[in-house]
Amino acid sequence: MFTAAAESLLRQAREIQAEELKKFCSRVCQLLQKEDLGPDALDALRRLFLIVSATKYNRRLEKTCVDLLQTTLCSPSCPEPLQLLCAAVLREMSPSDSLSLSWEHVQNTRQLGLLASVLLAQGDQKLVRSVGQRVLKVLESRQPEGPSLRHLLPVMSKVASLAPDTLHEDQTSALNKRLVDWLRYASVQQGVAHSSGGFFSTPRARQPGPVTEVDGAVATDFFTVLSTGQHFTEDQWLNVQAFSMLRAWLLHSGPGGPRTPAADDRSELEGSTLSVLSAASTASHLLPPQERLREKAFEYCQRLIEQSNRRALRKADSDLQKAVSAPWQAGGQALAAPSECGMVSPQCLVEAVLVLDVLCRQDPSFLYRTLSCLRALHARLCGDPACVRALLPIARFFLTHGEAAAVGAEAVYQHLFTRLPSDHFHSPMLAFEFIQFCRDSLPLFGRNLGILRMSFPNLFKFLAWNSPPLTSEFVALLPVLLDAGTAVETLHLLLDLPCLTAALDLHLRSSQAASERPLWDVSLRTPGCLEALRDPQFQGLFQHLLRAKASGTPERLAPLHQLLQPLASCARVAQCAEAVPTLLQAFFSAVTQVSPLPGSSVPTAEEQPEPGLAAAQPPQWQKVRRRGPGQPAGTAASGEKRLALPGPGV
């Protein structure tokens, strides 16, 4: 969520008219034509970038303004912040017919990286290949004191994704060798601090020491993104960049990629446990470049997992160890710059597991070594609430490789679907990633699909607490969750979804002292709700509503409806109630495909739970509760017969 000031700026940027934009572009042109590009030019470019990026529609800029932006970007004497903003504005304008960037003679790699990012945004395949060849020539240079290469690795990763056939086989092998050097052989000494040019000259400065681990110990192994220090060398920067693009590069250059034959001949090996267990690794230095890169990538990921188990001395380093981001995003995103205490990796542990997954899919000989490592990692992370999001890629790994390794991973799935939703339903990021994991992993569940279906009460906790953003995700997932044994129970839970929201609210607040609750907490004014949560008379109903797995039979929750009525005015409960009609529509669309069990039926309106929270619910929700689900509007619910679950032929 943006602050009020940020929302105001975005609204102004979106509402600016073409005439106002034309006048502002004239002012930008005047500032860019001055010899001294000072703070006014920087501020104007920031505002221009906000205007062109705040709306999904392309803004049209005057040709004079576009030409001056290109001239400023290509000027070798232009300050870096201004060049960054010029490149950002030009990327937002892409694709554009008015671009005429000349970059053949640019020597500065930072400037070359900015120019390349603008050209790649045009989407022209011929231009993409040209950029790729130029960048590759610079990357192949081995001058120890040459230009910095760290600005070009993200460009190369982007080129590989946009035009996979750009690189020839020998070029791919050459880049594989460079990546091996950067990943495995970066310096373990800290960089030299830049001299301020004052009284104390460089010889008096303290000599750089070795990089350290997050627990303060001197690093005795190779450098990684979790190594810490005060200053960093160029090859250490390249180490971070290489790891950030590693997964995308492996997918590009590995089996099934554009530069290698299809992997059909490996299917027999992947399916054979004996082949996996008996595979022997060749000496690393004798391997071809591609296999050597995989071996070093495997060592790198294993070291990251080992480093994540160290006890950090500083909170910033602890946050660094546990930092994760959406694990289902495509690889190749450049990691952030190193901080004062260590290399900031937005993915770290999660990215390491995802890279291991790619390696095992490409070369099954890694599978046996990886399984023991990930089993230990899973056991460790299960007891750490700060690392719950890292359990998703581990579960994905076992779903992908469990059969090939003859490993029963039911314990991993059971923990994932029972503990995580119950304990962390209030985490919006985990909720979204968890449901995305379920949707993306559906082809992999196989015989474990029953675990997913039986866990629908737990999954609905994410929905009850985060209903506005997750409604569309559940509409897509609902057909998979339904079967003849759980359809009726699912319907009851959908109808009682606002009650589940209220119960989760009470469950969460019951763990807080009264002094810790905000003043707007409704339960402070109605202490009876919290007392009822601990009342033995209602505990059974609350436990049923908060159950982790399908019970097989729905319970009538009428006593809870009256009890939870004071919470009907809560915004979260009202938002959940607004989502129920959409979910019911999806339910009845999907239930027609479910083969019924003998005697199973969908209850009519008289048999449904009473609308206990209807007072705060929108009119359309009250209408759904008054008429039977599946009945057309205006049809009375009374007197109707039970409606049998239709079979696939309906």
N, C-alpha and C positions, 0 to 999 in steps of 0.2 A: 504494500500500500504506500502511496505517495503522501507526503505531508501536504497541508493545505496550500502552502506557498508553491510547492512543486506542481500541484494540480492547477493552480491559477496560471502559472507560466505555460504549462502545456495547453491549457484552454486558449490562452491568448495566441499561442503559436498556431494552433489549428484554425482559429477564426480569422487570421489575417487575410485580407483580400489581395487580389492580384495587383491592384494599383498601389497599395501600401508596400507590397513586396518589391515592386519595381522601384519605388523611391528608396527603399532600404538598400537594394542592390546598387543603386547609384552612389550611396554613401560608402558602401563597402569598396566600390571601385576607386573612389577618391582616396580612401585610406591605403589601399594596396599600391597606389601609384606613388606614394611618398617614398623618399629615400630611407627614412627612419621608420621602420615598422614597429611601432611601440605598443603600449597596452591598449590603446583605442582600437587598433586593427585586430588584436587578439580578442577583445570583447565582442567586436562586430562579427567576427567569424564564428564565435561561439553561438551568438544569437542566430546567425544564418543557419548553422548546423541544426539548431533546435527547430527552426521553422521547417526545414526540408525533411527532417526525420520524424516530426511529431504526427504526421498523417500518413496513411497508407497510400495516398494518391501522390503521384509525381508532381513536384512543383516545377514550373518553367522559369528558368533564370535567363536574364539577358545574355546574349552571346558575348558581349564585352566583359561581363562579370565572369563567365565561364573561362574565357581566355586568360583573364588576369589570375584566376585561381590556378590554372595550369602553369602559367609563368612563374608564379610564386612557388609552386611545388617544385619546379625544376631548377629554381635558383640555388646555386651552391652556398650562397651567403645568407640565405633566409634562416631565421631561427627555427629550431626543431618544433616547438609547439605550434607555430603557424603552419608549417608543412603538414603536421599531423591533422590539423583542422581542415586545411585545403583538400587533403586526400579523403577525409571523412565526408566532406560535402560532395565531392565528385563521385564517390562511391554511391551516395544516396541518389544521385542524379542518373545513375546507370540503369539501363543502357542508354547511351546518348550518341547522337550523330555528330555532335559538335566537338568531340574530343580529338585533339591532335597532339598527343604527348610524344615527345622525342626522348627516348631513354637509351639509345644504343651506346652513347658515350658517357653515361653516368658511371662513375667509379665508386662513389660512396655507397656502401651496402645498405645503410639505413634508408637513404633516399631511394635506392633501387627497390628496396622492399615496399616502400610506400607507393612508388609508381606501379610496381607489379600488382599490388592489391587493387588499384584503380582499373588497370587493364583487365585483370581477371574478372572483375565485376561486370564487364561488358558482355561476357558469356560467349564471345566469338571463339570457336574451336581453333581456328588458325592462329589467332592471337594468343590463346592459351598455350599452344605448342611452342610458339616463338618465345614466350616468357619462360617456359620450362627449360628450353635449351640454353637460354642466356643465364638463368640462375644456376643451372647444373654446371656450367663451365666455371662459375665462380666457386661453387662448392667443391669441385674437383681439385682446385688449387691447394697446394700444401705448404704455402709459405708460412713459416711460424710467426712472423711479425706482420702478416698481411692484414687485409681489412677484416672487420668482424663479420662472422658468418651467421650469427644468431638471428639476425633480422630476416634471413632468407629461408631457414628451415620451414617456418609455417607456410611460406609461399610454395615451397616444393611439395608440401603435403596437400595443399589446395590444388595444385596442378595435377597431382596423381589422382585426385578424386574427380576433377572435372574432365580430364582427358587421359584415361589410364594408358592409352597406347602411345603416349608422348615419348616415353623413355625406351631406348633400345636395351637389349639384354646386357650388353657390356656396361651401359650407363647404370642400370639397376644394380649390377654387381659392384661397381665402383662406389655407389652411394651406400650399399650394404656395408662395405668395408669401413667407410667413414663413420657410419652409425655405430659400428662395433667399437671403433677407437673412442668415440665420444662417450658411449655408455660405460665402457669397462675400464678405460685408461685415463680418465680425467685426473687432474692433479689432486692430491690429498693435502696440499698446503694451501692455506688461506691466501687470498690476493693481497697485493700491496695497496695501502691506503693512498689516495691521491693527495699530493702535497698542496697545501694552501698557498705556498709561495711566500710565507711569512719569514720571521726571523729564524725559526728552526727549519733547517733544510732537510732533505730526504735522508742523508746519512745518519742524522740524529734520530730519525723515526725508528720505533721498535720494529724489529724484523718480524715478518708474519710467521705465525705458528701453524701447527697442523689443524685441519678441520676436526670437529668433535661430533660425538653422538648426542642425542637429545638428553641423555642422562649425564653429560659432562665428560664422559670417557673419551680419550683420544681415539680417533677412528683408526682401526688397524686393518680395515678392509677398504674396498674401493668407494669412491664418492657416489652418492645418490641424492635425490631430491630431499631426503630427510636428514642429510648431513648439515651441520650448523657451523656458523662462523661469522666474523664481522665483515669481511670483504671476500669477493669471489673473483676467480680468474676467468679468462675467456672460455677455456675448455670446460669449466664447471657450468657456465651459462649454457654452453652447447649441450652438456649432459642433460640439463633440465629440458631444453627444447627437443632433444632427441627422444626423451621418454614421453613427452607430450604428443609426439606424432607417431610413436612406435606402433600402437594398435592399428591405426589407419594404414600405416605403411605395410605391416605384416599382412593385412587383409588384401592390400593391393598386389603385393608381390608373391604371396603364398600360393599353395595349391588351389586351383579354381579361380585364381586371379587372372587378369588380362594377359600377363606375360608368361603364364605357365600352362601346361596342358591340363585337361580336366582330371579330377582326382578320383575317377571311377576305379582305377587300378589299386587304390588304397583302401577301398571299402572292405575288402576281405580282412586286411590287417586291422582296421578299426574295430571290426566286429569280433575279433579273436582275442580273448583274454590271454591265451598262451603267448601270442605274438607280442602283446603289450608287455607282459612280464619278462619275456626273454630278450627283449630288444636291447642291444648293447650300443653304447655311445662310442663314437670314434674320437680319437684325440682331437681336441678343439682346433689346433693350428692346421690340421690336415683337412678339415671340412671345407666344402665350397662356401663362398661368401654368404649365400642365403641361409644354409644350415648353421653356419658359425654365428650369424646374427641371432637366430633362434636360440642357440645355446647361451649366448651372452644375455639375451633378453630374459631367459629363464633364470639365470643367476641373479640378474638385477631384481627381478620380482621376488625371488626368495630372500634376498637381502632386505628388501623393503618390509617384508612380512616379519623378519627377525627384528628390524629396527623398530617396528611399531609396538613390539612387546617390551621395549625399554621404558623405564619410569622417567618421565620428563622432569627436569628440575624447574622449568618455568611453565606457567600456564599457557603462554603463547606457543611453546613447543608441544604441549599436550594437545592443544587445539589443532596444531599442524598434523600430528599423528592421526587424529581421528577425523580430520576433514574429509568430507565426501561430497560428491555432487551427483546429479542424476545419472545412474549407472547405465541407462539405456540410450544415452546420447551417443552420437557418432564420435569416434575417436579423432585425434588429430587436432584438438583444440590446444592452443598454446597455453602453457601454464603461466601463472603470474610470476612477476619478478621476485627475486629473493629479498627477504626482509633482513633486518639487522641481526635477527637471531637464527634464521635458517631459510632454506629455499621454500617458498610458499607453494604448495601443491594442492590445488582444489580437489584432486581425486585420490592421490596417494594409494591407500590400501585398496579401495574399490577398483582403481585403474589397474593395480597389480593383478588382482583376481581376474579381471576381464582380459588382460593380456595373456595370462596363463590359460584361460579358456580358448583363446585363439590358437595358442601354441599347441595345445593338446588336440584340437581339431585338425591342425595341419600336420602334426607329427605325433602319432600315438605313443611313441617311445617316451614322451614326457609324462604320460598319464600316470604311470605307477608312482613316479617320484612326486607328482603334484598331489595325488590323493591323500597321502599321509600328512603332507604339509597342511592341506586345507582342512582335514579332519581336526587336527590340533588347533588350527586357527578358529574353526567354528566353535569348538569347545570353549576357547578363551573368550570369544566375543559374546557368547550367550550370556555370560555373567556381567557384561559391561553395557549398561543402558545407553552410553554415549555412542556406541558403535552399531546400533541396531540396523542402520541402513546398509551397513556392509554385509549383513547376512543375506540380502537379496541376490547379489551376484554369486555368492557361494552356493545358494540353493539352485540358481540357474545352472551353475557348473555341474552339480550332481544330477540335475535333470538331463543335461546334455550327455554326460559321460558315465552315469551310474550303471547303465546296462552293459556298456562295453567293458567296464572294469569289474563286472560281477560284484558290485558293491550295493548292498541294500541301504538306501539313503532315506528310509521312511522316517527315522528319528529327526533328520534335518527338516523334512516337510512338516512333521507334527509340531515341532517347536515353532516353525515359521507361522503356521496357521492358527496355533492356539495361543501362544504367549504374546506375539507381537501386536495383533489387533487389540487384545484385551488390555495390555499395559500401555500402549502408545497410540490409541485411537485419536488422541488430541493433537498429534503432530501432523500438520497439514502436508508437509513435504513427504513424510513417510507414507501418508495415506495415498497421495497421488502416485508415488513410485511403486507402492505395493500393488495397487490396482493395475498400473501399467505392466508390472511384472506378471500379474495373472493373465492379462490379455496377450502379452507377447509370448508367453510360455505355453499357451494352450496346445500347440502341436507337440510339445515335449512331454506333457503330463502322462499320456498313455494310460497304463493301468493305475496310475496315481490320481486320475481325475476324480475318483471317489472321495479322496481327501479334500479336494477343493470344494466339491459339492456339499459334503457334510459340514464344512466349515462356514457355510453361508451366514449363520447368525453372527459370527465374529466379523466377517467382511462387512456386514450391514452396520457394524459399529462405526467403521470409517464413513459410511454413507450418512448415518444419522448425525454425526458430528460435523461433517464437511459436505452437507447435501448440495449447496449451490454449485461448487466447482466439480463435484464428482457425479452429478446426476447423469450427464451424457455418457460417462464412462460405464456406469452401472447399467444403463439402458443397453449398451452394446454387450456387456458381460452377462446380463440376466439370462438369455437363452441357454447359455452353457451351464449355469447353476441349477437349472430346473431339471428334475426327473419326476417320474410318477410317485416316488416315495416321499419327496419333499415339497411337491407343488402346493399342497394345501397349507403346510406349515409356512412356506414362503409367503403365501398370500396373507396369512394372519400377521406375520411379522411386518409386511409392507403396510398393512392397515394400522399397525401399532407403532410405526416408525417414529412419530412425534413423541410417543410415550418412552421409547428407547432413548431418544435424545434427552428427555428430562431425567430419566434414570441415570444415564451416563453423567449428566451434569451433577446430580446428587452424589454419585459415586466419586467423582473427582473432587468435589468440595468437602466430602466427608474426611478426606485425608489432610485437610487444612484446619488450623486453629481459627476460631472466630475472628481473632485480631488480624489474621493474615488475609481474610477475605475482603474484597473491595466493598465500599459502602453501598454500591448499587446492587449488591448480591441479594436477589429476591429471597433466598433461603434464610437470610438474617431476619427478615420480617415474618417469615413463616417457618419457624424452627420445627414445626410438626413434620415437615417433609424429611428433614435429616433424621429425626427421631424414628420415623416409620421405616427408614432404611435399615435400622438396627433392631426393629421390633420383630420378635420371633414369629408373630402372627402374619407378617407380610414378607418375611425373608425368603420363603419358598417362591413367592411370586416374583420378587426381585431377581432371585437367582435364575429363574426360568427366563425372564426377560433379558438378563445379561449372560445367558449361556454361551459357551464357546462353540458347541456343535449342535447339529440337529438332534432333537429329542425324539422325533418320530410322531409325536402327537401334540397338537397345539393346546395351549391352556387358555381358559377364559380369564382375562385380566381386568374384569369390571371393577373389583375393589381398588385396583391401582389407579384407574381413571379418575375416580373421585379424589383420591389421595394426592395425585399429581396436578390437580386442577390449578393450584396457585402458580405453577410454573408455566402455565399456558401462555402467559404474556411475554415470556422470554423471547428475545429476537431469534435465538438459534432454533428454538422449538417452532416458532412461526415460519421460519425459512424452510425447515424440514417439511412442515405440513404443506407448503406450497409445491414441493417437489413430488409429493405422493401421487397426485393424479397422473403425471407423466410416467411414473414408474408403474402404476397400475395398468396403464395403456400398454406399456411394453410387456408387462407380465401376461396379459390376455392375448397379446399377439404371439408370444412365444409358447404359451401353454398349449396351443392347438397342435403343436408338433410333438407333444409328449405322449407316449403310449401309456394309457392308464392301467393301474393295477385293478384287479377285480374289486368292485364296490367303491372305488375312490371317487370322490366328487368334490366340486367346488361349492363352498357354502354360499347361500343366498344372503340377502341383506339382514334377514331376521337372525341368522346364525352367526353373523359377524360380531366381533367385540363392539361394545358400546363406544361411541365417539367421545371419549373422556376429555380430550383437549380441544373439542370443536369450538369452544367459545372464542378462542384466539385464532381460529383457522379461517382461511379465506372462503368466500361463498362457494367456489367451485369444489373445494374439499368437502364442505358440508353436503353438497349435492351428491358427490361420490359416495359418501357414507349413507345418505338417505336412500338412494336407489342401489340396487344390487350391482356389483361390478360386472361389467359385460352387458348390462342392460342399456338400451338406447335411452337418451334423455327423454323425460316425460313419461316413462313407463313406471307404473307403481310397482314397488317391491313386494307388497303384501299379496299373499295368495299364490305366489309363484312356487313351482316345484323345484326340487334340487336339480342342479344342472350338472350332468355327468361330464367328467373330463373327456374332451373329444380326442379321437385318435388321429394319426397322421393323415388319414384320408379326408378329414374335414377341411 
